[in-house]
Amino acid sequence: MRALKSWEGGLALVFVLTLAWNAAFAPEFLTVQNQINLFQLSIEKIIVALVMTLIIINAEIDLSVASVMGLSAAVFGYLVNNGWGGGTAIALCLGVGLAAGLVNATLSARFGIPSLVVTLAMLIAFRGLARVLVKDNSLGGFPGWVTDLGQKGLVGPVPLSLVLFVLLLAVLWVLLHRTGFGRQVVVIGTNAEVARFSGLNVGRVKAVLFVMSSTVAALAGVLYAARLGSVRGDSALGFELDIITMVLMGGVSIFGGKGSMAGVLLSILIILNLRNGMALMNITGHIQTGVIGVLLIASVLLPNIVSDLRVRRARS
């Protein structure tokens, strides 16, 4: 009964209702291929959302993730089209993500510039670099094994990207909820000054998170390029908004110090199933975006409303 009163319990109820609605009005919804497509069409976003969960719980934000994805994809396309091998290109793309994370970490964690300002500036800078590399072209011609990993099943019909998502989810779930590092992430997000006076290395924790975020975003960029088979300078444009929506709707406080991987996973499942169900029912993309926007507003307002009601009840 207590679980049903939690935010995660409410999300679980919404998820079940969404499944029931889709199954009732879209007969193709329950097919195995549709369930795989449901994840694959947004797989890069949900991979990055897992790391963004830790960033926001730590009371920070990384607006540059989609631009890092786009830059990584652009670097991959540029290198492959200039004679580099696919494996070497992937390794260099991950290096680009690592370097981007170090830039964010240095400016924010070391010099104390707010992460909102830093990552907004890097959003513009990284996107500009991607456009410089690709210009107005569309770069393709990737090695066959790369596109196969992005478009074909690795384990039966299950693609590599979905396997990576499950593995990353398991690792970050343990990291956040079962390790000392995860407890530090939450404590710092609750009150960084108190954490600092308690002897925690606040800067190091934040730096690790920013590097982790950009490196995973770079990996997602390579997966995106492999799935589509080509890249442009505007690859992954605007993805950061969907990623942050998934995290906040999962019950993670924008002010930090509160949230769970379970809530974010349920939020991801709800959003993916809602979009998929509406697409199967031929509901336009604008309406889909509006529905998700309403859910995001509700997810931010409802906890505040519930909190106010509890305070009023306690006073009466």
C-alpha positions as CSV (number, residue, x, y, z in Angstrom):
1,M,0.0,0.0,0.0
2,R,2.9,2.3,0.9
3,A,4.5,1.7,-2.5
4,L,1.3,2.8,-4.3
5,K,1.5,6.2,-2.5
6,S,5.1,6.8,-3.8
7,W,5.9,8.6,-7.0
8,E,7.2,5.4,-8.5
9,G,4.0,3.7,-7.5
10,G,2.0,6.3,-9.4
11,L,4.2,6.0,-12.4
12,A,3.8,2.2,-12.3
13,L,0.0,2.7,-12.4
14,V,0.2,5.1,-15.3
15,F,2.5,2.6,-17.1
16,V,0.0,-0.2,-16.7
17,L,-2.9,2.0,-17.9
18,T,-0.8,3.0,-20.9
19,L,-0.1,-0.6,-21.8
20,A,-3.8,-1.5,-21.5
21,W,-4.9,1.5,-23.6
22,N,-2.4,0.7,-26.4
23,A,-3.2,-3.0,-26.4
24,A,-6.9,-2.2,-26.6
25,F,-6.7,0.3,-29.5
26,A,-3.6,-0.7,-31.4
27,P,-3.6,-4.5,-32.2
28,E,0.0,-4.3,-33.6
29,F,1.3,-2.9,-30.3
30,L,1.9,-6.3,-28.6
31,T,4.0,-7.8,-31.4
32,V,7.6,-8.6,-30.6
33,Q,8.9,-6.4,-33.5
34,N,6.9,-3.4,-32.4
35,Q,8.2,-3.8,-28.8
36,I,11.8,-3.7,-30.1
37,N,11.1,-0.8,-32.5
38,L,9.5,1.0,-29.5
39,F,13.0,1.1,-27.8
40,Q,15.2,1.3,-30.9
41,L,13.7,4.5,-32.3
42,S,14.7,6.4,-29.1
43,I,17.5,4.2,-27.8
44,E,20.2,6.9,-27.9
45,K,18.0,9.3,-25.8
46,I,17.2,6.8,-23.1
47,I,20.9,5.7,-22.8
48,V,21.9,9.3,-22.1
49,A,18.9,9.8,-19.8
50,L,20.3,7.2,-17.4
51,V,23.5,9.2,-16.8
52,M,21.5,12.5,-16.7
53,T,19.7,11.0,-13.8
54,L,22.8,11.1,-11.7
55,I,23.7,14.6,-13.0
56,I,20.4,16.1,-11.9
57,I,20.3,14.3,-8.6
58,N,23.7,15.9,-8.0
59,A,21.9,19.3,-8.5
60,E,23.7,19.9,-11.8
61,I,22.5,19.9,-15.4
62,D,24.2,19.0,-18.7
63,L,22.5,20.7,-21.7
64,S,25.4,19.8,-24.0
65,V,24.6,16.0,-24.2
66,A,22.8,16.2,-27.6
67,S,25.5,18.4,-29.1
68,V,28.1,15.9,-27.9
69,M,26.1,13.2,-29.6
70,G,26.0,15.2,-32.8
71,L,29.7,16.0,-32.6
72,S,30.6,12.4,-32.0
73,A,28.4,11.3,-35.0
74,A,30.0,14.0,-37.1
75,V,33.5,13.0,-36.1
76,F,32.7,9.3,-36.9
77,G,31.3,10.2,-40.4
78,Y,34.3,12.6,-41.1
79,L,36.9,10.0,-40.1
80,V,35.3,7.1,-42.0
81,N,34.9,9.2,-45.1
82,N,38.6,10.1,-44.9
83,G,39.9,6.6,-44.9
84,W,40.0,5.8,-41.1
85,G,38.9,2.3,-40.0
86,G,35.5,2.0,-38.2
87,G,37.1,0.7,-34.9
88,T,39.6,3.5,-34.7
89,A,36.9,6.0,-35.5
90,I,34.7,4.8,-32.7
91,A,37.6,4.9,-30.2
92,L,38.4,8.5,-31.3
93,C,34.7,9.4,-30.9
94,L,34.7,8.2,-27.3
95,G,37.9,10.2,-26.8
96,V,36.0,13.3,-28.1
97,G,33.3,12.6,-25.5
98,L,35.9,12.2,-22.8
99,A,37.5,15.5,-23.7
100,A,34.1,17.3,-23.8
101,G,33.3,16.0,-20.3
102,L,36.7,17.3,-19.1
103,V,35.9,20.7,-20.5
104,N,32.5,20.8,-18.7
105,A,34.0,19.4,-15.5
106,T,36.9,21.9,-15.5
107,L,34.8,25.0,-16.1
108,S,32.0,23.9,-13.7
109,A,33.6,21.8,-11.0
110,R,37.0,23.5,-10.9
111,F,36.2,27.1,-11.6
112,G,32.7,27.2,-10.1
113,I,30.8,28.4,-13.2
114,P,27.2,27.2,-12.9
115,S,26.7,24.1,-15.0
116,L,23.7,25.6,-16.7
117,V,25.9,28.4,-18.1
118,V,28.8,26.1,-19.0
119,T,26.8,23.4,-20.7
120,L,24.6,25.9,-22.6
121,A,27.8,27.4,-24.0
122,M,29.2,24.0,-24.8
123,L,25.9,23.1,-26.5
124,I,26.5,25.9,-29.0
125,A,30.3,25.2,-29.3
126,F,30.0,21.5,-29.9
127,R,27.2,21.9,-32.3
128,G,29.3,24.4,-34.2
129,L,32.2,22.0,-34.4
130,A,29.9,19.3,-35.8
131,R,28.7,21.7,-38.5
132,V,32.3,22.7,-39.4
133,L,33.2,19.0,-39.9
134,V,30.1,18.0,-41.9
135,K,29.0,21.4,-43.3
136,D,25.7,20.9,-45.2
137,N,26.6,17.4,-46.3
138,S,25.2,14.0,-45.3
139,L,28.1,11.6,-44.7
140,G,27.4,7.8,-45.1
141,G,29.3,4.9,-46.6
142,F,30.0,3.3,-43.2
143,P,31.5,-0.2,-42.9
144,G,28.9,-2.9,-43.2
145,W,29.6,-4.3,-39.7
146,V,28.9,-0.8,-38.2
147,T,25.5,-0.5,-39.8
148,D,24.8,-4.1,-39.0
149,L,25.4,-3.4,-35.3
150,G,23.1,-0.4,-35.5
151,Q,20.3,-1.9,-37.6
152,K,20.3,-5.7,-37.1
153,G,19.8,-7.9,-34.0
154,L,22.7,-8.9,-31.8
155,V,20.9,-11.4,-29.7
156,G,18.0,-12.7,-31.9
157,P,16.0,-9.6,-32.9
158,V,17.5,-7.5,-30.0
159,P,20.0,-4.9,-31.2
160,L,23.3,-4.0,-29.6
161,S,22.0,-0.6,-28.4
162,L,19.2,-2.2,-26.4
163,V,21.7,-4.7,-24.8
164,L,23.9,-1.7,-23.9
165,F,21.0,0.1,-22.4
166,V,20.1,-2.8,-20.1
167,L,23.7,-3.2,-19.0
168,L,24.1,0.5,-18.3
169,L,20.9,0.6,-16.4
170,A,22.1,-2.3,-14.2
171,V,25.5,-0.6,-13.6
172,L,24.1,2.8,-12.7
173,W,21.3,1.4,-10.6
174,V,23.9,-0.3,-8.4
175,L,26.2,2.7,-8.5
176,L,23.5,5.1,-7.4
177,H,21.7,3.0,-4.8
178,R,24.2,0.5,-3.5
179,T,27.6,2.3,-3.4
180,G,29.3,5.0,-1.4
181,F,29.8,7.1,-4.6
182,G,26.0,7.0,-5.1
183,R,25.4,8.2,-1.6
184,Q,27.9,11.1,-2.2
185,V,26.0,12.0,-5.4
186,V,22.8,12.4,-3.4
187,V,24.3,14.1,-0.4
188,I,26.1,16.7,-2.5
189,G,22.8,17.3,-4.5
190,T,21.0,17.9,-1.2
191,N,23.5,20.5,0.1
192,A,26.9,20.8,-1.5
193,E,28.3,23.1,1.2
194,V,27.4,20.8,4.0
195,A,28.9,17.9,2.0
196,R,32.1,19.9,1.5
197,F,32.4,20.7,5.2
198,S,31.8,17.0,5.9
199,G,35.0,16.2,4.0
200,L,33.5,15.0,0.7
201,N,35.5,15.9,-2.4
202,V,32.6,17.7,-4.1
203,G,34.6,18.8,-7.2
204,R,35.8,15.3,-7.9
205,V,32.3,13.8,-7.7
206,K,30.9,16.4,-10.1
207,A,33.9,16.0,-12.5
208,V,33.3,12.2,-12.7
209,L,29.7,12.8,-13.5
210,F,30.3,15.3,-16.3
211,V,33.0,13.0,-17.9
212,M,30.6,10.1,-17.6
213,S,27.8,12.0,-19.1
214,S,29.7,13.2,-22.2
215,T,31.4,9.9,-22.8
216,V,28.1,8.0,-22.8
217,A,26.7,10.8,-25.0
218,A,29.5,10.2,-27.5
219,L,28.8,6.5,-27.5
220,A,25.1,7.3,-28.1
221,G,26.2,9.5,-31.0
222,V,28.1,6.5,-32.6
223,L,25.0,4.3,-32.1
224,Y,22.8,7.0,-33.7
225,A,25.1,7.2,-36.7
226,A,25.2,3.4,-37.0
227,R,21.4,3.1,-36.8
228,L,20.7,5.8,-39.4
229,G,23.7,4.9,-41.7
230,S,24.5,8.5,-42.2
231,V,25.2,11.7,-40.3
232,R,24.5,15.5,-40.7
233,G,25.7,18.5,-38.8
234,D,22.3,18.7,-37.0
235,S,22.3,15.1,-35.9
236,A,20.5,14.7,-32.5
237,L,19.4,18.3,-32.5
238,G,17.0,19.0,-29.6
239,F,17.5,15.6,-28.0
240,E,18.5,17.2,-24.7
241,L,14.9,18.4,-24.0
242,D,13.5,14.8,-24.4
243,I,16.2,13.5,-22.2
244,I,15.6,15.9,-19.4
245,T,11.9,15.4,-19.7
246,M,12.4,11.6,-19.1
247,V,14.4,12.3,-16.0
248,L,12.2,14.9,-14.4
249,M,9.0,12.9,-15.1
250,G,10.7,10.0,-13.3
251,G,10.5,12.0,-10.0
252,V,14.1,13.4,-10.0
253,S,14.0,16.8,-8.3
254,I,15.4,19.6,-10.5
255,F,16.9,21.0,-7.3
256,G,18.9,17.8,-6.7
257,G,19.1,15.4,-3.8
258,K,16.1,13.3,-4.8
259,G,15.4,10.6,-7.4
260,S,15.7,7.0,-8.3
261,M,16.6,4.9,-11.3
262,A,13.3,3.0,-10.9
263,G,11.3,6.2,-11.3
264,V,13.3,7.2,-14.4
265,L,13.0,3.7,-15.9
266,L,9.2,3.9,-15.5
267,S,9.2,7.4,-17.0
268,I,11.1,6.1,-20.0
269,L,8.7,3.2,-20.5
270,I,5.7,5.5,-20.2
271,I,7.0,8.0,-22.7
272,L,8.1,5.4,-25.2
273,N,4.8,3.5,-25.0
274,L,2.8,6.7,-25.2
275,R,4.6,7.8,-28.3
276,N,4.5,4.3,-29.9
277,G,0.8,3.9,-29.2
278,M,-0.2,7.3,-30.5
279,A,1.9,6.7,-33.7
280,L,0.1,3.3,-34.2
281,M,-3.2,5.2,-33.9
282,N,-2.0,7.7,-36.5
283,I,-1.9,10.6,-34.0
284,T,0.4,13.4,-35.3
285,G,3.8,14.2,-33.9
286,H,2.7,17.6,-32.7
287,I,-0.1,16.1,-30.5
288,Q,2.4,13.5,-29.2
289,T,4.8,16.3,-28.1
290,G,1.9,18.2,-26.5
291,V,0.9,15.1,-24.5
292,I,4.4,14.6,-23.2
293,G,4.7,18.3,-22.4
294,V,1.5,18.1,-20.3
295,L,2.9,15.1,-18.5
296,L,6.1,16.9,-17.7
297,I,4.3,19.9,-16.3
298,A,2.1,17.6,-14.2
299,S,5.1,15.7,-12.9
300,V,6.7,19.0,-11.7
301,L,3.5,20.4,-10.2
302,L,2.0,17.4,-8.5
303,P,4.8,16.8,-6.0
304,N,4.5,20.5,-4.9
305,I,0.7,20.3,-4.6
306,V,0.9,17.1,-2.6
307,S,3.6,18.6,-0.3
308,D,1.5,21.7,0.3
309,L,-1.6,19.6,1.1
310,R,0.5,17.6,3.7
311,V,1.7,20.8,5.3
312,R,-1.8,22.3,5.5
313,R,-3.1,19.0,6.9
314,A,-0.3,19.0,9.6
315,R,-1.2,22.5,10.6
316,S,-4.9,21.9,10.9
